[in-house]
């Protein structure tokens, strides 16, 4: 894959490929998210053929402005989901021909059943991917050559991103904005969309008990308290004491409500805050480690490397060298982790 780094001579073009039976909600997500970064993206919606009137999974049809030629100039192509009746193991000739127009190195993204299209085109062979949890068995039967993980919100495999259903389409688009322009820009977009600014791709798709039963104490207040005290060690026993629970009960309810363990959740929040400080401050790595609760700079380096595949210095250089400049000079597309993985595959 070629490095997805450009000068801002033109906006980064996102082509959304609408197929028959498309879900209108997910079809509209890229047009809702990317234009909130002024001057950085151009979003176009296209059909796979010159017949631009398409059925949706709702009680109306849509007409899109562009045909498959829009894919030829795209920097990112998004395939939104479509009705289950249109899922096949082999692509129709028009869809195959449309995807053949996509340039090598283009960032490809699917939402929910869109992964079936990428898999049928052979683009996911041997690669990690996800789709909606309820379709995992069907997907595995049809495409056993794909390394499917149905338990996560989205998978970023460099130039290939796949996401689960509905709201995870917002998550993966925000993730791309964050990868392209940094946390501050992505957070502003999230606030405008009135959605959480960050959900890690590895978060569980299905959370057993997102809201506690009536009369049952939850862990939300303790999570909010922990966010204000990330610079402290915050052992499980202390978190449980704050929530007035035993450690065992707290850990169980935390897993039910968040889809992850307290320890992993704390690491995620610390890495997220460290990324923000690397982007927005000149603090040393050791100082940032102390600010976010990692014992040493070495610990921060290890966790950041595990999370996104690059060192703190490389991450800071990417964003402070102009990648976060929107509508200005240099614009960098593709996260450092994505670029690093792409280099390893070459």
Buried (B, 14 or more C-beta within 10 A) or exposed (E): BEBBEBEBEEBBBBBBBBBBBBBEBBBBBBBBBBBBBEEBBBBBBBBBBEEBEBBBBEEEEBEBEBBBEBBEBBBBBBBBBBBEEBBEEEBBEBBBEBBEBBEEEBBBBBBBBBBBBBBBBBBBEEBBBBBBBBBBEBBEEBBEEBBBBBBBBBBBBBBBBBBBBBBBBBBBBBBBBBBBBBBEBBBBBBEEBEBEBBBBBBBBBEBEBEEBEEEEBBBEEBBEEBEEEBBEEBEBEBBBBBBEBEBEEBBBBBBBBBBBEBBBBBBBBBBBBBBBBBBBEEBEBEEBBBBBBBEEBEBBBEBBBEBBBBBBEBBBBBBBEBBBBBEEEEBBBBBBBBBBBBEEEE
